[in-house]
Amino acid sequence: MEYFDKIAGRYDEWYRTKTGRYVDRTEKWLIFSMMETRGGKALDLGCGTGNYTLELKKRGFDVIGLDASEGMLRIARSKGLNCIMGDAYSLPFPDESFDLVLSVTMFEFIHEPERVLAEIHRVLRPGGEVIIGTMNGRSLWFLLKRLKSIFTETAYRYARFYTPGELEGLLRKAGFIGVESAGIIFFPSFWPFIGLAEKVDKKCYKKCKSLGAFVAVKGRKGAEAISPPR
C-alpha cells in the first residue's frame, strides 16, 4: 500500500493524458456496455482515486467506494465521493447489501482471488451483478509494460494477470451464473491512430477478447443462491 499511497497523485493525473483519456473512455465503454444493472446500491471495490465511483454516481447509483490505500482515498474523497478504507478479504458490509459490485484493476494486486469473490458473492443481493475488469498479461501492451517494470518500479511489477478464461473459471467456482467475458484495447500505448484503434476495439471486443489489453468478466448471483463455502 505504501507504493499506491506514493503514486496516487500521478495515477489520477494520468487519466488527463492523451493515452489516459483513450484508455479510460474505451474501458468504460466496455464495462457499461456489459452492465445490465441500471440502478440501486453499488460497491466500487478497489476504487482507487474514485474514477468509477464517480461514473457510477453520475449514472444514478447509490455508490460507496472501498480501497486499502489512504493516499488513493484522499483524492477520491476530494471529489465528493463516499469512500472508505477496507479489506477486500473481509468486506465491512452485511450480507446481501448491494445490487452491483464493480471492481476495476484491483484483482491484479490480490493474492487470494477466491476469498475476495466469496466476499463479493456474500454482499450481493440475489440477482445482483458483479463485473471485474483487469489487465491481460498476454497482450502486447502489457507485455511492454511488464518489461519496463523490470528496470523501473511500476505497479505492474506487483501485478498478477488473468486471461478471460481464467476470470470466467474463478467466477463460476465462486457460484456465479450467466458468466461471460470480453476484451478491449488491441494496440500498444504508443499507437498514434486513436480513431482507428477505437473502431477496432468496438468491432473485436468479443471475438478477439484474449488479445485485448483490458479484459472484463461479469456474472450474477442466482436468485436462490447458496453462498459457496469460504
Backbone bond lengths (Angstrom), bond angles and torsions (degrees), N, CA, C in turn:
res aa  C-N    CA-C-N  psi(-1)  N-CA   C-N-CA  omega(-1)  CA-C   N-CA-C  phi
1 M - - - 1.458 - - 1.525 112.17 -
2 E 1.317 116.31 -26.61 1.468 118.79 178.36 1.530 110.59 -59.98
3 Y 1.311 116.74 -38.26 1.460 120.17 179.40 1.525 110.42 -64.21
4 F 1.326 117.47 -45.12 1.459 120.71 -178.52 1.526 111.87 -69.78
5 D 1.329 117.11 -33.16 1.467 119.76 172.98 1.525 110.11 -60.67
6 K 1.321 115.50 -40.70 1.462 121.52 -175.52 1.526 112.50 -69.04
7 I 1.326 117.29 -35.71 1.462 119.93 -174.10 1.524 113.35 -98.36
8 A 1.324 118.67 4.05 1.468 121.44 -171.88 1.530 112.57 -53.71
9 G 1.340 116.69 -48.09 1.459 119.65 -179.11 1.511 112.38 -63.24
10 R 1.320 116.97 -44.46 1.464 121.63 179.74 1.527 111.21 -65.24
11 Y 1.322 115.17 -38.49 1.467 120.88 178.02 1.524 110.64 -60.72
12 D 1.325 117.65 -45.88 1.453 121.37 -178.43 1.526 111.30 -67.78
13 E 1.308 117.17 -37.83 1.468 121.31 -179.98 1.526 111.94 -67.13
14 W 1.344 116.91 -28.85 1.464 120.45 -178.43 1.525 111.67 -57.69
15 Y 1.326 117.68 -32.39 1.462 121.18 -179.32 1.525 112.50 -65.11
16 R 1.323 117.40 -13.14 1.469 121.04 178.93 1.531 112.59 -98.40
17 T 1.338 116.63 -0.47 1.461 120.04 174.66 1.527 109.36 -81.33
18 K 1.337 116.69 166.03 1.462 120.32 -179.92 1.522 111.11 -59.58
19 T 1.325 116.29 -47.25 1.465 119.70 178.85 1.513 110.88 -64.95
20 G 1.333 116.33 -43.24 1.461 120.76 -179.08 1.512 112.51 -60.31
21 R 1.328 116.83 -40.82 1.468 120.28 179.75 1.528 110.90 -65.61
22 Y 1.337 115.72 -41.36 1.472 119.39 178.52 1.530 111.20 -64.24
23 V 1.325 116.31 -48.25 1.463 120.48 -178.95 1.523 110.76 -61.59
24 D 1.319 116.35 -46.19 1.465 120.49 -178.47 1.525 110.80 -62.58
25 R 1.311 116.67 -46.50 1.464 121.12 -179.49 1.531 111.04 -61.39
26 T 1.320 116.56 -42.07 1.461 121.48 -176.66 1.523 111.44 -71.91
27 E 1.329 116.66 -44.36 1.461 119.49 179.59 1.526 111.18 -64.99
28 K 1.326 116.91 -39.68 1.474 119.29 178.21 1.527 111.08 -65.93
29 W 1.315 116.50 -37.14 1.460 118.83 176.63 1.523 110.27 -58.00
30 L 1.321 116.69 -44.45 1.465 120.23 -179.60 1.523 111.10 -66.16
31 I 1.326 116.89 -50.15 1.469 121.00 -177.15 1.519 111.26 -57.27
32 F 1.328 116.93 -49.23 1.458 119.47 -173.52 1.522 112.97 -81.15
33 S 1.329 117.86 -17.88 1.462 118.86 171.88 1.531 110.52 -76.18
34 M 1.320 117.43 -27.07 1.464 121.29 177.16 1.522 111.83 -81.18
35 M 1.320 117.10 -29.05 1.463 122.26 -172.27 1.533 111.27 -69.68
36 E 1.320 116.40 128.72 1.464 121.76 176.92 1.529 111.55 -97.51
37 T 1.310 117.52 -28.11 1.463 121.51 -179.76 1.527 109.14 -67.98
38 R 1.318 116.92 131.54 1.459 120.97 -175.15 1.530 113.67 -112.88
39 G 1.295 117.47 0.52 1.460 119.96 179.29 1.517 110.30 176.36
40 G 1.326 116.06 178.69 1.447 120.35 -179.35 1.514 110.79 111.98
41 K 1.313 115.65 -157.37 1.456 121.80 -176.66 1.528 109.77 -96.52
42 A 1.339 115.84 128.31 1.466 120.67 -174.50 1.521 110.90 -127.29
43 L 1.327 115.03 148.18 1.462 123.23 173.09 1.516 108.42 -115.79
44 D 1.329 116.51 124.14 1.470 122.14 171.96 1.528 106.04 -97.19
45 L 1.320 115.67 99.83 1.459 122.22 -172.74 1.523 110.46 -89.80
46 G 1.340 116.29 118.72 1.447 121.14 -171.76 1.522 108.69 78.19
47 C 1.328 115.57 50.76 1.473 121.73 -168.73 1.520 113.45 -70.56
48 G 1.343 118.97 -17.19 1.454 120.51 -178.88 1.518 111.44 58.55
49 T 1.317 116.73 -128.70 1.463 120.90 -178.63 1.529 112.45 -89.06
50 G 1.325 117.04 12.19 1.462 120.84 171.51 1.508 116.11 90.92
51 N 1.323 118.49 18.79 1.459 121.36 -177.28 1.530 111.67 -59.10
52 Y 1.316 117.03 -51.58 1.463 120.10 179.83 1.522 111.97 -81.50
53 T 1.312 117.70 -28.02 1.463 120.26 175.37 1.517 109.66 -58.44
54 L 1.330 115.50 -45.39 1.458 120.78 179.39 1.522 111.38 -64.82
55 E 1.322 117.33 -41.16 1.459 120.69 179.76 1.525 111.31 -64.44
56 L 1.329 116.95 -41.65 1.467 120.48 177.54 1.523 111.02 -63.35
57 K 1.323 116.07 -40.62 1.468 120.30 177.68 1.521 110.68 -61.45
58 K 1.338 117.09 -43.22 1.460 121.22 178.73 1.533 111.55 -61.64
59 R 1.319 115.85 -30.15 1.463 120.73 -178.61 1.520 112.88 -87.80
60 G 1.318 117.05 7.29 1.458 121.11 172.03 1.513 116.37 95.07
61 F 1.322 118.15 6.96 1.454 120.43 178.59 1.533 110.60 -78.84
62 D 1.302 115.87 148.38 1.458 122.64 167.18 1.526 105.01 -87.08
63 V 1.333 117.04 96.60 1.465 121.04 -166.09 1.516 112.08 -116.47
64 I 1.328 114.57 143.07 1.457 122.23 171.61 1.521 108.07 -125.96
65 G 1.322 116.93 137.87 1.454 121.71 176.94 1.519 110.53 -102.05
66 L 1.317 116.14 147.85 1.461 121.42 177.38 1.513 109.26 -134.37
67 D 1.325 116.67 134.37 1.456 121.47 178.84 1.525 108.57 -151.20
68 A 1.336 115.65 160.53 1.460 120.63 179.47 1.520 112.64 -98.14
69 S 1.344 117.59 -3.53 1.465 121.42 -177.65 1.524 110.55 -104.67
70 E 1.306 116.43 117.26 1.463 120.25 179.37 1.524 110.87 -66.05
71 G 1.333 117.16 -34.55 1.457 120.41 178.05 1.519 111.91 -61.61
72 M 1.318 117.03 -43.77 1.457 121.26 177.21 1.529 110.32 -65.26
73 L 1.320 116.60 -44.41 1.456 120.74 -177.47 1.520 112.37 -63.95
74 R 1.305 116.61 -34.41 1.468 120.10 179.82 1.531 110.46 -59.14
75 I 1.338 116.07 -41.75 1.463 120.03 178.95 1.528 110.61 -71.04
76 A 1.331 116.82 -40.72 1.468 120.06 179.38 1.526 110.96 -60.98
77 R 1.323 116.99 -42.76 1.476 120.15 -179.51 1.520 111.59 -67.55
78 S 1.337 116.91 -28.60 1.465 119.80 178.84 1.526 111.52 -66.95
79 K 1.318 117.01 -14.54 1.465 122.01 177.92 1.524 111.67 -92.45
80 G 1.324 116.66 7.21 1.459 121.30 179.45 1.513 114.11 79.84
81 L 1.331 117.02 24.42 1.460 121.82 -176.68 1.523 111.50 -99.22
82 N 1.315 115.04 150.62 1.461 122.20 177.15 1.526 107.96 -88.19
83 C 1.320 116.58 99.11 1.464 121.54 -175.92 1.521 109.34 -133.83
84 I 1.335 116.02 138.85 1.454 121.44 -177.68 1.521 110.98 -128.21
85 M 1.330 115.20 158.12 1.456 119.88 173.80 1.523 108.73 -83.72
86 G 1.319 116.27 138.88 1.450 119.32 -179.73 1.512 111.86 -168.09
87 D 1.323 114.38 175.52 1.453 123.84 -175.33 1.522 108.78 -112.43
88 A 1.325 117.68 121.80 1.461 121.36 -178.72 1.520 112.32 -65.14
89 Y 1.329 117.23 -21.68 1.466 120.79 179.26 1.527 112.15 -78.62
90 S 1.310 116.69 -15.94 1.471 121.33 -178.95 1.528 107.59 -148.05
91 L 1.308 116.76 81.38 1.460 121.20 -173.80 1.528 110.98 -68.64
92 P 1.336 117.54 133.74 1.465 120.96 -175.30 1.526 112.98 -84.38
93 F 1.338 115.93 49.51 1.457 120.91 -178.54 1.529 109.64 -135.13
94 P 1.327 117.47 149.40 1.469 120.58 176.51 1.517 111.77 -66.84
95 D 1.310 116.13 163.75 1.459 121.50 174.39 1.531 109.97 -56.17
96 E 1.317 115.23 146.10 1.468 122.91 172.66 1.532 112.68 55.21
97 S 1.337 115.82 49.53 1.467 121.58 -177.61 1.521 113.92 -92.87
98 F 1.341 118.18 -22.69 1.463 120.23 -167.67 1.531 112.69 -128.72
99 D 1.341 114.03 148.43 1.465 121.03 171.85 1.520 111.30 -86.71
100 L 1.339 116.22 -23.40 1.466 121.56 -177.07 1.518 109.67 -146.04
101 V 1.326 115.82 134.81 1.467 121.46 167.13 1.524 107.39 -120.70
102 L 1.323 115.10 121.52 1.464 122.00 178.35 1.518 108.32 -116.01
103 S 1.320 116.27 132.98 1.467 120.39 178.65 1.524 108.30 -139.27
104 V 1.332 116.22 112.34 1.460 121.75 -176.71 1.522 110.29 -117.29
105 T 1.311 115.98 123.75 1.476 125.56 -178.42 1.526 112.52 51.47
106 M 1.328 115.72 46.76 1.461 121.36 169.05 1.523 111.35 -114.80
107 F 1.334 116.53 -36.98 1.464 119.49 -172.68 1.524 112.49 -63.82
108 E 1.331 117.59 -21.12 1.461 119.87 176.14 1.525 112.44 -62.19
109 F 1.334 115.95 -22.14 1.462 119.71 -170.58 1.530 113.14 -114.02
110 I 1.326 117.62 18.70 1.460 120.74 174.50 1.528 108.79 -113.42
111 H 1.314 115.22 152.80 1.461 120.76 -174.15 1.529 113.46 -98.33
112 E 1.334 116.49 -22.51 1.456 120.45 -177.85 1.530 109.20 -129.39
113 P 1.330 117.66 78.27 1.470 120.00 -176.53 1.528 113.42 -61.01
114 E 1.319 117.13 -29.49 1.467 119.93 179.83 1.527 111.36 -62.15
115 R 1.329 116.84 -39.98 1.464 120.24 178.59 1.523 111.40 -65.45
116 V 1.313 116.51 -41.70 1.467 120.19 -179.58 1.523 110.27 -66.54
117 L 1.317 117.49 -41.57 1.462 120.50 179.28 1.527 111.33 -65.41
118 A 1.321 116.99 -34.85 1.467 119.69 175.65 1.527 110.47 -63.12
119 E 1.329 116.87 -38.59 1.457 120.87 177.66 1.532 111.14 -68.58
120 I 1.317 116.60 -40.69 1.470 119.59 176.81 1.524 110.04 -60.81
121 H 1.323 116.24 -45.84 1.463 120.97 178.76 1.526 110.43 -58.45
122 R 1.312 116.72 -41.07 1.474 121.17 -178.79 1.526 112.09 -63.59
123 V 1.340 117.63 -43.85 1.469 119.36 -173.62 1.524 112.98 -84.82
124 L 1.327 118.72 -9.54 1.459 121.03 175.78 1.526 110.49 -79.59
125 R 1.322 115.06 141.62 1.455 120.33 172.80 1.529 109.67 -74.13
126 P 1.324 119.02 154.58 1.467 120.20 174.50 1.528 110.52 -53.66
127 G 1.318 116.62 129.45 1.451 122.13 -174.48 1.513 113.83 88.04
128 G 1.346 117.24 -5.03 1.456 121.89 -179.45 1.515 112.53 -70.47
129 E 1.327 116.05 157.56 1.466 122.83 -172.29 1.527 111.35 -114.26
130 V 1.315 116.06 140.78 1.460 122.51 171.73 1.524 108.87 -118.54
131 I 1.324 116.81 137.55 1.466 122.20 172.73 1.521 107.78 -132.08
132 I 1.326 115.54 127.38 1.464 121.90 -179.65 1.518 108.58 -121.54
133 G 1.319 115.97 128.38 1.461 121.53 176.18 1.520 110.07 -116.68
134 T 1.316 116.72 133.28 1.464 121.11 179.88 1.524 110.25 -140.91
135 M 1.303 114.95 168.32 1.457 120.98 172.69 1.519 109.95 -80.16
136 N 1.316 115.63 146.40 1.461 122.38 179.63 1.523 109.39 -102.91
137 G 1.312 117.02 109.75 1.457 121.93 -176.39 1.507 114.94 -67.82
138 R 1.342 118.12 -9.52 1.463 120.71 179.70 1.520 112.68 -93.68
139 S 1.322 116.76 0.38 1.459 119.15 179.72 1.524 110.38 -84.70
140 L 1.328 116.20 158.30 1.457 121.30 178.83 1.522 111.15 -62.66
141 W 1.325 116.84 -42.20 1.469 121.41 -178.33 1.514 110.97 -55.55
142 F 1.329 117.24 -52.10 1.451 119.12 -174.12 1.522 113.60 -82.38
143 L 1.319 117.75 -16.64 1.456 119.52 168.88 1.519 109.25 -63.33
144 L 1.336 116.54 -44.23 1.462 120.84 177.93 1.524 111.26 -65.16
145 K 1.328 117.33 -40.59 1.467 121.20 178.56 1.524 110.87 -64.23
146 R 1.312 116.20 -39.05 1.467 120.39 -179.41 1.526 110.33 -67.34
147 L 1.318 116.92 -40.34 1.465 120.27 176.81 1.528 110.99 -61.95
148 K 1.324 116.42 -40.76 1.469 120.66 178.54 1.519 110.79 -61.58
149 S 1.335 117.03 -36.08 1.465 120.53 -176.32 1.524 112.41 -68.24
150 I 1.327 117.17 -16.41 1.464 120.21 176.61 1.532 110.22 -66.30
151 F 1.342 115.56 -34.18 1.458 120.84 -175.36 1.529 113.27 -101.88
152 T 1.333 116.49 -25.87 1.459 121.84 -179.19 1.516 108.93 -131.00
153 E 1.326 117.18 133.35 1.463 119.73 -179.23 1.521 110.23 -65.57
154 T 1.320 115.99 118.64 1.459 122.38 173.89 1.528 107.22 -135.13
155 A 1.332 115.62 169.94 1.462 120.26 178.82 1.522 111.77 -60.75
156 Y 1.329 116.96 -27.56 1.467 120.61 -177.03 1.527 112.16 -66.36
157 R 1.315 116.86 -20.45 1.462 119.85 177.67 1.522 111.12 -63.98
158 Y 1.329 116.41 -27.85 1.465 121.33 -175.18 1.528 112.28 -102.96
159 A 1.334 117.54 3.86 1.459 120.76 -169.89 1.529 113.07 -91.55
160 R 1.312 113.54 151.04 1.456 122.65 170.60 1.532 106.59 -115.91
161 F 1.312 117.20 128.08 1.451 119.87 -173.83 1.531 111.13 -103.69
162 Y 1.331 115.01 155.68 1.465 121.50 -178.60 1.527 110.19 -128.13
163 T 1.314 115.84 153.20 1.457 121.68 169.32 1.535 107.89 -95.02
164 P 1.337 117.24 163.33 1.467 118.71 175.75 1.524 112.51 -56.00
165 G 1.326 117.62 -41.29 1.461 120.70 179.68 1.516 112.78 -63.24
166 E 1.322 116.77 -39.16 1.465 120.27 178.86 1.519 111.23 -66.07
167 L 1.322 116.78 -40.58 1.467 120.51 178.50 1.529 110.52 -65.18
168 E 1.327 116.64 -42.47 1.456 119.99 178.60 1.531 110.38 -60.75
169 G 1.325 116.69 -43.07 1.457 120.55 179.80 1.514 112.25 -62.71
170 L 1.320 117.71 -40.13 1.463 121.33 178.50 1.525 111.54 -63.21
171 L 1.332 116.76 -42.52 1.466 119.21 -179.65 1.527 111.77 -67.64
172 R 1.319 116.85 -41.79 1.465 118.79 179.54 1.527 111.04 -64.52
173 K 1.314 115.95 -40.80 1.464 119.95 178.34 1.525 111.42 -62.57
174 A 1.330 116.75 -31.68 1.462 121.63 179.74 1.521 112.69 -79.28
175 G 1.338 117.56 -3.24 1.454 120.61 175.44 1.515 115.37 101.39
176 F 1.339 117.94 7.63 1.459 120.14 -179.57 1.521 110.72 -82.26
177 I 1.326 115.46 151.28 1.464 121.70 -179.86 1.530 108.80 -117.62
178 G 1.348 115.87 168.94 1.463 120.50 179.02 1.518 112.82 59.28
179 V 1.325 116.65 35.96 1.467 121.34 -174.31 1.528 110.65 -76.74
180 E 1.336 116.52 132.21 1.462 121.79 174.46 1.516 109.53 -151.83
181 S 1.337 116.13 161.33 1.462 120.19 -175.62 1.525 110.82 -139.34
182 A 1.333 114.90 166.51 1.469 122.03 177.41 1.521 107.50 -153.80
183 G 1.327 116.21 164.31 1.456 120.67 179.75 1.519 110.60 -141.16
184 I 1.334 115.35 152.63 1.464 119.25 -174.53 1.521 110.35 -151.63
185 I 1.304 116.93 166.76 1.471 127.96 -177.29 1.534 109.12 72.87
186 F 1.326 115.00 95.23 1.457 121.65 -171.87 1.530 114.42 -107.25
187 F 1.322 116.38 -0.05 1.462 119.69 179.66 1.530 109.43 -121.24
188 P 1.335 118.43 148.98 1.469 121.00 179.65 1.520 111.85 -69.03
189 S 1.328 115.94 166.94 1.459 121.82 -171.10 1.529 113.64 -62.65
190 F 1.347 117.42 -24.58 1.462 119.01 -178.45 1.538 112.94 -87.60
191 W 1.326 117.56 1.12 1.463 120.91 178.85 1.527 109.55 -62.27
192 P 1.336 119.11 124.06 1.464 120.53 -170.45 1.531 115.30 -84.63
193 F 1.329 117.69 -16.05 1.468 120.34 -171.87 1.527 110.07 -100.45
194 I 1.329 116.09 79.50 1.457 122.10 -173.82 1.532 111.32 -63.19
195 G 1.333 117.09 -39.36 1.461 120.05 179.93 1.516 112.19 -59.85
196 L 1.323 116.89 -44.16 1.460 121.35 177.39 1.525 110.33 -64.53
197 A 1.321 116.11 -42.72 1.461 120.60 -179.59 1.527 110.83 -58.22
198 E 1.322 117.10 -44.32 1.465 120.33 -178.15 1.527 111.49 -66.58
199 K 1.327 117.88 -35.07 1.462 120.45 176.64 1.525 111.03 -64.34
200 V 1.336 115.64 -42.81 1.465 119.98 178.12 1.521 110.27 -65.51
201 D 1.332 116.07 -41.97 1.471 120.45 179.20 1.527 111.13 -54.15
202 K 1.320 116.67 -49.90 1.464 121.06 -172.98 1.532 112.39 -76.62
203 K 1.318 116.83 -14.86 1.467 120.46 177.96 1.525 112.01 -92.01
204 C 1.332 116.84 -30.42 1.467 120.16 -168.31 1.531 114.56 -113.67
205 Y 1.334 118.28 7.68 1.466 119.92 -171.17 1.529 114.21 -65.35
206 K 1.333 117.28 -19.55 1.473 119.48 177.43 1.527 111.60 -99.29
207 K 1.339 116.06 -49.37 1.465 119.80 -174.99 1.525 112.69 -69.24
208 C 1.335 117.24 -31.96 1.473 120.83 -175.72 1.528 111.65 -115.04
209 K 1.311 117.39 29.79 1.458 121.12 -171.66 1.527 113.54 -59.13
210 S 1.311 117.98 -30.78 1.468 119.96 -177.69 1.525 113.00 -69.81
211 L 1.345 116.84 -14.69 1.468 121.11 180.00 1.519 112.45 -96.99
212 G 1.323 118.01 -9.93 1.451 121.23 -176.62 1.521 112.38 -70.64
213 A 1.322 115.99 145.28 1.467 120.26 178.18 1.524 111.79 -70.26
214 F 1.337 116.04 -24.81 1.464 122.00 -179.13 1.513 108.04 -124.36
215 V 1.324 116.54 127.72 1.459 120.70 179.11 1.521 109.31 -121.52
216 A 1.313 115.43 147.46 1.459 120.98 179.57 1.517 109.24 -134.00
217 V 1.325 115.87 144.80 1.454 121.82 177.95 1.515 108.40 -133.28
218 K 1.317 116.14 143.37 1.457 119.15 177.91 1.524 109.84 -130.66
219 G 1.323 114.82 156.84 1.453 121.73 176.57 1.512 109.04 -156.82
220 R 1.319 114.78 173.35 1.454 119.46 -177.46 1.526 109.32 -134.92
221 K 1.317 115.90 143.27 1.454 121.05 174.38 1.528 108.03 -79.90
222 G 1.322 115.88 126.85 1.460 119.53 -177.70 1.512 112.29 -60.46
223 A 1.321 115.74 150.23 1.462 120.52 -178.70 1.515 112.25 -62.52
224 E 1.318 115.42 -28.75 1.473 120.05 177.86 1.517 110.11 -114.40
225 A 1.338 115.77 34.66 1.470 120.28 -171.64 1.509 112.45 -67.45
226 I 1.322 114.55 141.47 1.462 122.55 169.50 1.510 106.58 -110.61
227 S 1.323 116.48 122.37 1.451 119.55 -175.88 1.508 110.94 -61.17
228 P 1.350 117.96 136.29 1.469 121.23 177.97 1.517 110.55 -66.73
229 P 1.323 117.98 155.41 1.478 119.68 179.58 1.497 111.47 -62.86
230 R 1.344 116.59 143.98 1.466 122.59 179.75 1.518 109.75 -110.49
